[in-house]
């Protein structure tokens, strides 16, 4: 029997830019389709290497399907 494909989950990751003191820090939320939360955070960190990154939650499987996310993909939402 062939091995099962790992289950992917759509994780939401909050990304805040470095605080320059002149304005409010910018906050963006990205979604990453990954097998575990650490992989999702690492994928988003690769997109925004100088920002502060924090796992914030997940999206439903239904919503991830409607967004047509692919494994390993990172997208701002």
Helices and strands as residue ranges (DSSP letters): E 9-16, E 27-34, H 37-47, E 52-59, H 61-66, E 74-76
